[in-house]
């Protein structure tokens, strides 16, 4: 691969003064469309990190709703006579809460849920409460409870913002539902359930004492994405839709691997009724002891059916990632293969899971898994085309730990699922011995694409503008599956620069010109991670940040959006003095690419200026040696004078793209320092 030295880089990008007389001529052959840009080129990657699913995109507001956490009462406060039992109606979620008479007429039995960083509700909005309940046989056939949304800081004679009284009849489990509409907004509230006696009074004596069983206690906003009951948070799903993603990779990431095999992500646990999807321990609960969240689990309410459904909503190709029989190699030495990883001869159940997933996504309703998909509300197939096997696994020089397992999957999938494109991985690094070992092996195995990951600093992104120009064109295609520019160093207040500040977003934009220029080899690219709760993050930077009420789109989000919205249909050759514009020596910190959108009839030029001075550019838009003609033009600019600027909850549009009109016949432009621009010329 061609790589610029840092010395050359800084000479080219930061230290070259630009005078008014210097004009950089970009030769763009508008009549010579090159490589097709895949519809999958720019997309999204979801992993349940930073409370991205439960407490985030999945709109459930109750934490530990089925009492299945290792500590069944985690997330709950209790008072009075309560107990946890384990013979409930759902075999994979057997626990439930029994509320008994407190033993005294003036004492209460109640449970109270704290939610994810609080039960947060808005004045006048409707919230859907539901629960499975029954009366224990020994307690008769009627019981009563009151559910409340409460604000403990409310400066009134009561805590409750909304409440409802529910009568439970019979000894069989039934689902009870009620709407709650709070009269005030509260960010840090609780959900309370009080056991009552007949006519909803406090019990008068032990003889009156009622009992009640509760399971799967749930609270959702009525307004969800596409108004689906028990669905996704509206603003977060809308942010994904607004990216116009071409590919949607899920569910991870490292959670696919798990720290041990028991905690790996198993897609079959995530389909069917949500009440019976078993809880899974999220590896991000314990990964970083310096940002430790012991209450981080996966309810699987956001499961594979929902991922496929969202892909369809967004118009994106679904790309599921499956465990290859290996756990996280960072955490589990290969010497313990028998303990931490599945032996090659024992892979059949894992391979069958992959085959069954294709059937779930694409199978006829007469098939076992296609029938389940239809029962869940989607009789039509999801038309799955891609399947990734493994996440960040790697080989060793003396042990093909990953590829020997991948080979088994490929052998079976090619026979049983011949239309599926298989994606392998080159491990966690973008270069080095492990990458150099795996890259040629992906070609030998005949994968359709391989997944590269690179979380690197500013210098790396600026020095890799030519990364893909010298890749083997006869090998598998590339999926840049996880990447982000991680700022190096610290701000003046000591905060690490691993944030979504403008400078790193600009360098991502510069790097992506090289991705776009090489669309013949790079078929997919997804930034990572996707989501982060401001009160529950463990990893940054991230594309979209949120609290329980609000969200904001990072500057990196807008870079991704500009590339996705203006990806075009074909690459156009763009050179400066015969060379790609990739921050090379003599190019004064400029990066550029060009595409044509043959449907819209437009030519799109993307330019990043990473230097400290403005640059004069002549766009030599050629059409068979003649100047190309256009009827209108516009430019979209992403810029900040403050390199450390960030969007935030309080200032979500501190740095956003700005669109202005251009003279369609003008070919001379000036791009300011530290600026990314997209020029659109319309025929």
N, C-alpha and C positions, 0 to 999 in steps of 0.2 A: 504494500500500500504506500502511496505517496503521502508523506507527512512533512510539514514545515517545521524547522527547528524554532524554538522559542526566540532565539536571537533574530532569526529572519522575520518571525512573526511581529515582534515588537518594532523592528525597523520598518516593517511594512504598514503596520496598523496604528502605531501610537506616536512614532517619532518623525514621520515625514510631513513637513509643512506643505500646505497646498496654497498655491498662489492663485490669483484671479486668472492668470494666463494658462493654467493647467486645465486641460479638458480631457476627460476620460471617455473614449469612444467605445460604446458597446455595439458590436455588430450582431444583429438579430435577424436570422433568416426566416421571415414570417411565412414564406412559401415552401418551407422544407420541414414540415412536421416530422418529429422523430418518434421516440418511444411513446407507446400508449401509456397514459397515467391510469393506473388501476382505480376502479371505484373504491377499493379498500385502502387507498393510499394513506389517508389520515383518519385516525379513529380514537377510541377510548379504551382504557384498560381499567377494570374495576378489581379492587381487592378490599376485603373487609379489614382495613387498617385505619387507625385514627377514628374509630367508631363510624366507619363509612356505611355500614349496613344497619345493624341494630343501633338505634340512636341517631341514625343519619338518613340515608335514602329510604330505607324501610320505615314506614311512618308509625309503626307501633310505639306507643308512649309508655307502656308498662314494662319495667325491667323484671326479668325472671317471672314471667307471667304464668308459667306452669310449675313453679317451685322445683325446678330440676337442677339449679346450680349446685355445686359441691356442698355449699351451705344452703339448704333449701330456703332459708329465710333471708338470704342476701337480697338487698333491695327493698326489704319489707321491715317495718316496725310493727310490733305486736303488743297487745294488751289484753288482759283477761285470760281466758282458758282456751288456748289454741294448740293444735298439734298438726304434725305432718304425717300423712298416711301414704301407703304406696301400693294400693290395690285399685287404682283409678280406672277410668274407662278407656284410656289410650295406652296400648301396650308398650309403646316406645317412650311415653311420657307418663309413667305410672303414679307420680306423686300428686297429691292435692292437699288442701288445707281443710281441717275440720275446726269449726268455730262452735264452742260449747258455752252454755250458761256460765257466767263468771263466778257464781256461787253467792253473790250478794246483790240485792236489788238495786243498789246505787253504783255498782261497779259495772264497767263496760267490757265486752269482748269485741275487739275490733282489730283489723289489719290495715296498714297504711303503706302505700308504695311511693317511693321517692322518684321513680322515673329515671330517665337518662339526663343527669344534670338538672333535675327538676321536672315536674309535670308543668309544661308551659302551655297556657291557653290564652286566647284572645277574646276580648269582649264581643259578645254577639255571635261568635262562631259556634257551629254545632260540632259536638264530639260524640262518637259512637262507642258506647260502652257495651261490652258483652261478656258473658261468663257461662260456664257450664256448672250447673248446681243440682243438688238433690237434698232430700231430707233423709238422714240415716233411719233405717227401719225401726230401731229401738226408740226413736224420737218422735214417732207419729208420722203424719203425712203432710204437714204444713210447717213452713218456716218463713221468716221475714228478715229482710236486710235493707239497709239504706246505703246507697253509694253517693259519695260526695266528691266534688273537686274542691280542694281547700287551699287557701292562702293563709299560712300561719302568721304572716305579717300584716294581715288585713286590719285596718284601724276601725273596726266596727265591733258590735257585740257578738259576732260570730265569725268563724273561719270560712264557712262554705260559700263558694261562688255559684255552685249549681248542685242540685241533688235530685234523687229519685228514689222512690220506695218500691221494692219488688217483693212480690209474694211467690215463694217457691212451693210447688205442690207435687207430691209424689216421691217415691223412693228410687225412681229411675233418673239417670242423668238426662237433663234437658238443657238446651241453650236458651239463655234469657238475654234480651237486648233492650236498650233504652238510649234515647238521645239526651245529652246534657248540653246546656247552653249557658255559659258563665255570664254574669252581669258585669264583670270587670276583667281586665287583663292581668295576668300573673305569670311571671317568668319562672319562679322557683316554688311551685306548688306541690301538692301531694294528692294522691287518690286514696280516699278513706272508705272502708266498708265496715259498717256497724251491724252487729247482730241485734235484731229486735225481737220482741215477742208479738203476740196477736195485737192487732190495731196499732202496731209500731210504737208501743210503749215499752219502757224498761220492765224487765221481769219483776214481779212482786215477791216471789219466793222461789225456793228451789224446785217446788212442784211444777211451777210454770216454765222452768228452764228449757229453752229450745236448743237444738243443734242444727248445724248446717254445713254441708260440704261444698267447697268451691274449687274449681279447676279451670285453667286457661283464662285468667282474668285479663281482659284486653280493653284498650282505649285507643281509638284512631280518630284523627280529624275526619270530618265528613268530606272535606275537600281534599281529594287525593288526585294523583296523576290520572287523567282520563276518567275520574270519578269511580275508580274501581274500589269496591269495599275491601278493606284490609290491604290497601295498595301502597304506592310509593309517595313520598313527600313531593308535593307539586312543584315547588320552586327548584328543587335539586334535579328532578327529572327534566324540567323545562330547560335547565342549563345544559344538560347533556344533549337534548334535542336540538338546541340552538347551535351546537357545534357542527351539525350535519355530518355525523361520523359515518365513515364507510365500513368500519370494522369495530366489533365490540368483543374484547377479550375478557373472559371471566372464568373462574371466580378468584383467581390469583395466579401467580404470586406464591409466596412462601407458605400461605395457608394450605395450598394444594399438597405440599410435602408433609407438613406437620413436623413436630419435634419427635414424635414417635408414631408408629403406624396407626395406633388407636385414634390419634388426633388428626390424621390426614383428612382432607376434604373428600367425602364420598357422595357423589351426586345422587345416588339412589335414596339417600337419607333426606334429600331436599325436595322430593316430589310427593304428590298425594296431599291429603288434608293437612293443613298447617298444624292442627291440634296434635297430630301424631308424627310430626317430624322431630326426631330426637335432637337434643341439645348437643353441641360440640364445643369443646374447649378451644378458644381462639389463641393461637400461639403468640399473638401480639399482646396477650395479657401479661406475659412474664418475660418477653424478649429483652426489655430494657428496665433494669431495676431502678434506674434514675428517673423513669417516667412509667411507673408501675400502676396498672389498673386491674386489681384482683377481681373485678366484676365484669370482665370482658369475655363474653361467650357469644356463640352463634346460635340463634334460635332457628335458623334456616327458614324463617318466614320469607326471606328473599332467597329463593332456590332456583334450580335450573329452569323450571317452567317460567318463572318470572323473568329470568335473564333472557330466555328466548323471546318472550313476549315483548320485553323492552327493545331488544334488537329489531324486532319487527316494527315497533312503534317508531324507532329512530331511522328506519330505512338502512340499517347497518347489517352486515353479514355477522352472524354469531360465530364466535371462536372460543369454544370451551377448552380448558386446559385440564388434563387428567393426570393423576399420579401414575408414575411409571414403575412403581414398586420400590421406590427409594424415599427415605425421609431426608430432611435437611442435612446436607453434607458438612455444612459449617458446624453443626451441633453434634453430628454422629460420625465418628471415624469409620472409614471404610473397613478397618480391621474388625469391626464388630458387625460385619455384613449380616451374619445369621441373626443378630439381635435387632439391628436397626433397619435393615433392608431385606426385601423379599428375594429369596434365591431365584435364579433364573428358571429353574425347573418348577417353581411354585407360582409362576406368574399367571397361570390360566385364569383365575378369578378376576385379576386386574384387566387382562386383555378382554375378557368377556364383558366387563363393565363398559369398555370402550365400544364394543360391538353393540351392546344393548342401548348405549346412549344414541348411537346413530339410528337405531330402530325407534327410540323414543322421539327423536327429532323428525325423522323422515318416514317412519313406518306406516303402513296402512292401518286403519282402525281395527282390522281383524288380527293384527299382531299383538303380542302381550303388552309391549311398551307403547305401541301406537294407540292401543285401546285406552291405556291410562292417560295419555296426553288428551285424547278425546273426552274422557270423563272429567278432566280438569278444565274443559271448555274450549279446546282447540282441535277439532277433528282434522283440519287441514294440516299438512306437514309444515314444519318450519324451514325446510329446504336447507339443512345444514350442509356446508361445503368444506369446512376446515376443521381440523382437530389437532390440538397440540398435545404431545406426549412428554411430560416432564416439564419442570420449570427452570431451575438454575443448576441442573446436575452437570457433572463433568466426569471425564475419564482421568486415569493416572497413567503415567508412562508404562507401567508394568501391569496395569489392570484396566481394561475397557469397561469400567463399572457401569457407566450409563449406556454406552452404545450397544453392549451385548444385550441389555434389556430392551432398548429401543428396537433392535433388530427383530426381536420376537413379536413386538406389536406390529411392526411393518409387515412382516410375513403374513400374519393373520388378517390384518385390515385390508391389504391389497387383494386378498381373495374374497373376503366376505363383504367388504365395503369399498368396491373398486372406484367409486366416484368421489371419495373423500380425499382431500389434499392433506397430507401429513406434515406437521411442523415439528422439527426437532429443536435443539438448543445448542448454543456454543458456550453455555455456562454463564457465570456471573460477571465475567470480565470482557472488556472490549479489545484486549490485546494481552500478550503474555503467553507463557508456555501452555496453559490450559486451553486458551482460545486457539492457539496455533495447532494444538493437537486435535481439537474437535472440528474445526472448520473443514479440513479435507475429509474427515470421516463422515460428515454430513453428506458430502457428495458421493462418497463410496456407498453409503447406505441408500442413497436415492430418495432422500426426503424432498418434498416439494419446496419447502421453505425452512430456514432456520432462524431462530430467535436470538437476537443480540441485545444485551443490556449494557448501558453505560450511564452511571451516575458520576459525573466528572466535573472538575472545576472550570473556571473561566478559560484558563490557558489551553486546556484540552479542546474545548469547543472551538476556540479560535484557530487552533493549529490543525484541525481535522476537516477543513473545508473540502479537501480532495479525498476523503476517506474511501469513498465508493468508486472513484473514477478508474481505479486499476483492479477492481474485483473481477474474478473469473466469470465471464458472461455465459459460460456453458454449464455452470454449476447450479445449485438450487438458488431460488430467489431469497431475498433478505426481508426479515421482519424485525424492525427496530422496536422491540416489544416493551422495553422499559428504559426511559432516559429522562434526564433533567440536568440542567446546569446547577451544580451545588456550589454556591459562593464560598470562596476561600477567605479565611481571616475573620475579623470581627469589626463591628461598628464601634464608634467612639464610646457607646455605653456598655460595651462588653458583650453585647448580643452577637451570637454567631451569624455569619452571613449566609447560612443555609436557609434562605428565605426567598420569597417571590418578589425580589426587588427588580427594578427596571433593568439594571445592567445585565443580570443573568438571562432575563427574558429576551433582551436584544441579541445576546450571543446564541441563544437557541434559534432565533429567527435567522441569524447569519448561517448557522450550521445547516438549517433545513433547506437552504438554497442548493446545497450539495446533494441532499437527499432527493430533491425534486429533479435536479439535473440528471440524476442517475435512476430515473423511474423505470428503466428497463431491467434493473437488477433489484431495486428496492420496491417492494410491492405493498408494504404496510409499515406504519409508524404510529406508536402510541406513547404519549407522555405518561409518566407515573410518579407518585400515586395520584389518584383522582380526587378523593375527598379528604377533608380533615375537619373535625369538630374543634372549635377554638378552645374548649375546655377539656378535650380528650385526645389531643394529638400526641403521637410518638415519633413521627417522621415528617420532615419538611425539607424542601418546598413541596407544595401540593397545588393541584389545579384549581380546586373550588373549596372555599372555606365557609363555615356556617356555625351558627349557634342554634338554639331551639326555635327561634323566630325568623332569623334573617340569614342571608347568604351573600357572598360576594365572589366575583370571578377575578382570579388573579390576572396579572399582566401576561403571564405565560398562557393563560386561557385565551386571551385575545390573539396572541401569536398563532396558536393552534387553529383558532376560528378563521383567521385570515387565510391561512394555508388551505384549510378545508373548503371554505366557501369559494376560493379562487384557485382551485387546483387545476382547472382546465381539463382538456382531453388528451393532449399530446405535448411533449416537450419540444421547445424550439431551440435550435442551436444559438447560444449567446457566448460571445468571446470578446476579449479585449486584447488586441495585438496577437490574436490567434490562440489565446489561452483562456481557459475557464476563469471566471471572476470568482475567486475563492480566497481572498485575502493574501494573494501571493505577492512576492516581492515586486515593487513598482506599481501595485494596485491601490496603495494608500488606504488600506483598511476597508476596501469594498468587497462585498459578496453579492452575487446576483444570479438569478435564473429567470427563464422566460417560458411561457406555455401559451398554447392557443386553445381556446374553447370553441370547437367547431360547431357546437349546437347554438351557442349564444352569438357566435361570430365576432369574438373579441380576442385581442392579444393582451396578455397579462405579463407584466415585468415586475419582479420583486427585487428590491435593492436594500441592503443593510450597509450602513456606514458606521463602523465601529471605532473610527478615529475621533480625535478631538477637534477636527476642523471640518468645515463644509467641503463638499466635493461637487465640482462641475462635471456634468455628464452629458454627452451627446448620444441619444438613442438613435442609432442608425438602423431604422426599421426597414429592411430591404424586402422587396417583392420582385424576385427575378431581376435583380440588379437595379430595380427602380424603387423609389421611395413608396412605401405602402401608404394607402390613403384610408382615413377613418372619418367618421361623421361626428363623433363625440369622444371625450376622454375625461377621466377623473383620477384622482390620486387619494389613497388612504394612508394617513401618517400615524405612526405610533412613536411618540417621543416624550421625554421628560428631561428638563434641565437638571433634575436631581437623580443621579444614578441609583441612589438608595431608596427612591420612592417606591411605595407599595400601596396597593388597594387594601381596604380594610372594611370591617362592618360599618364603621362610622363614616367612612369616605370610600364607598365602593367604586367610584368612578374617578379616582385620583388620576389614573393614567388609562385612557381608553383610545381606541382608534378614532381619527377625525377624517371625514371625507370632504373633499373639495373638488370643484370642477376644474378642468384644464382646457387649454386651447388644443383642439384635436390635431392641429397641424404643427404644433410646437414639438420640437425634438430635443431642445436644449433645456436641461433641468438642473437644479441645484438641490442636493440633499444635505440637510444639516448634519452636524456632528451627532454621534450617538443616536441615530435615527433609523427606523425601519419604514419603508414605504412600499406600497403596492400600486402600480400604475395600470389602469385598465383602459385600453383603446378599443372603441367599438366601431365596427364597420357600418 
